[in-house]
């Protein structure tokens, strides 16, 4: 999977009516447990295809491990 050096901004609730900014590198896990994708990669079909292919491979690996009662890696 291709990764770029861009960062993605997330604003996470921190207390009552207060938010803090979290920066996550593109291609890494975001605060919500999904993959962070910057606007540049989101608009590039080849990179987006690579990211989706990687996610499908990870899911297939985890499904196989679960079927063997080994749990996720």
Secondary structure, DSSP 4 states (H G I P E B T S, - for coil): ----S-EEEEEEE-STT-EEEEEEETTSB-TTSSB---HHHHT-HHHHHHHHHHHHHHHHHHHHHHHTT----
